[in-house]
Amino acid sequence: MRVDFCEDFELPAKEIYAYFRTPADWPRLFGSFGPTRDLGDGWYAVPLKSFPFPLVAKNTVDEPDQRVKWVFKGFWRGEGEVGFAPMPRGTRV
């Protein structure tokens, strides 16, 4: 499955980046995520409310205020990436 989105925010990239920096930060952004569990070596288990299997994710690319990329393992497999582009009045995600 592929999910794409493009949103403009009237905020600087550094404020938006903070919500995507690591999988441990995702619950601050998405109410459907429960508290994360650090599995060591950069891996995090991110539970999805009302679903029996957590996302298990690790950062593979971290370019502060520019781009973040993850790999998923376990039940959910694949990659995720979020990029931040400056706009005249904020940031495009």
Residue pairs with C-beta under 8 A, 6 or more apart in sequence:
5 93
6 92
6 93
7 92
7 93
8 87
8 90
8 91
8 92
8 93
9 16
9 90
9 91
9 92
9 93
10 89
10 90
11 90
11 91
12 65
12 90
12 91
13 65
13 66
13 84
13 86
13 91
14 64
14 65
16 84
16 91
16 93
17 64
17 65
17 68
17 84
18 25
19 25
19 26
19 28
19 29
20 26
20 29
20 68
20 82
21 62
21 64
21 68
22 44
22 59
23 36
23 44
23 46
23 55
23 57
23 58
23 59
23 70
24 36
24 38
24 44
24 46
26 33
26 36
26 46
27 33
27 34
27 35
27 36
27 46
32 48
32 49
32 50
33 46
33 47
33 48
33 49
34 46
34 47
34 48
34 49
35 47
36 44
36 45
36 46
36 47
37 44
37 45
37 47
37 54
38 44
39 45
39 56
41 58
42 58
42 59
43 56
43 57
43 58
43 73
44 56
44 57
44 58
45 54
45 55
45 56
46 54
46 55
46 56
46 57
47 54
47 55
48 54
48 55
53 74
53 75
53 76
54 74
55 72
55 74
55 76
56 72
56 73
56 74
56 75
56 76
57 70
57 71
57 72
57 73
57 80
58 70
58 71
58 73
59 68
59 69
59 70
60 69
60 70
60 71
60 79
61 67
61 68
61 69
61 81
62 68
62 69
65 84
66 83
66 84
67 81
67 82
67 83
67 84
68 81
68 82
69 79
69 80
69 81
69 82
70 79
70 80
70 81
71 78
71 79
72 78
72 79
72 80
82 93
83 93
84 91
84 92
84 93
85 91
85 92
86 92
